[in-house]
């Protein structure tokens, strides 16, 4: 799946992060979402690697990366901590400045990188997300019922961990069938890998801690940035699934681009005719859009 890529387990000071990296050219970091791992980029990364140095990382708590102990405020699983990991990873690979694309949870780490480390980020692509504070501030029954991980996984331990651990196949199947548009998005071996990634109790707890951080500390960090007038300074590409939640739920607010413009100074993007997992459903088209953006075209 990652022909020509090398694997590495990189210490970051707080934990260790598993990556696959390959290609040559300007550096690009790719970050996955829930319930996936870096494997979600299997179709995109080799195409980008023709023109870029591509790094695909498992977020802390996910896949083959480490699960550091958490705290009562869930700070070790806030996007700020995850962003620090990625700065350390890219430094270890020799990249002081880089572009980043993040899907779903990875998109939240990606925009936090741009806010906390603007000197590091050349360009930012946010795939099928809006900022965490924007989503929570506009949350309604649609979010609670459709994007159930936001509320369920943020509940106190150990309830979410026990539920996920009791039926990991059901979690993967529901995510694919409810949010995706192509059953082929998770072919057999990928489906099995995603299920296996939810079987380990330490990783299950870490994933829930990440959602708990998103319901609390991540919002606090976002609110502080807005109050201080901090904005994403680098160019931002927003891609979102259509028909889909972002395309539908936020139409009255002007749509995703209008909402992102409250956070970033240079925003462009468009809807993608596919489901939430479009990097896996239409990898060639996703890679082309990212390649054009990261090349400055």
HUQUICOR-V485565 format. One record per backbone hydrogen bond with DSSP energy under -1.0 kcal/mol. NH is the residue of the N-H (numbers start at 1). CO is the residue of the C=O. If there is no record, write none. Layout:
# HUQUICOR-V485565
nh=[NH,NH]
co=[CO,CO]
This chain:
# HUQUICOR-V485565
nh=[5,6,8,10,12,17,19,20,21,22,28,29,30,31,36,40,41,42,45,48,49,50,51,52,53,54,55,56,57,58,61,62,65,66,74,77,78,82,83,84,85,86,87,88,89,90,91,92,93,94,95,98,99,100,101,102,103,104,106,108,109,110,111,112,113,114,115,116,117,120,122,124,125,126,127,128,135,136,137,138,139,144,145,146,147,150,152,153,155,162,163,164,165,166,171,172,173,174,175,176,177,178,179,180,185,191,192,193,194,195,196,197,198,199,204,205,206,207,208,209,210,211,212,213,214,215,218,220,221,222,223,224,225,226,227,228,229,230,232,236,237,238,239,240,242,248,249,251,254,255,259,260,261,262,263,264,265,268,270,272,274,276,278,280,281,282,286,287,288,289,290,291,292,293,294,295,296,297]
co=[2,21,19,17,15,10,8,56,6,54,53,99,55,101,33,37,38,39,41,44,45,47,48,48,26,22,28,20,30,18,66,59,62,16,71,74,75,78,79,80,81,82,83,84,85,86,87,88,89,91,90,120,27,123,29,125,31,127,103,104,105,106,107,108,109,110,111,112,113,117,98,235,100,237,102,239,131,132,133,134,136,140,141,142,143,147,148,149,152,158,159,160,161,162,167,168,169,170,171,172,173,174,175,176,182,187,188,189,190,191,192,193,195,196,200,201,202,203,204,205,206,207,208,209,210,211,213,216,217,218,219,220,221,222,223,224,226,225,263,266,124,268,126,270,272,244,245,248,251,250,255,256,257,259,260,260,232,236,238,240,272,179,275,277,277,278,282,283,284,285,286,287,288,289,290,291,293,292]
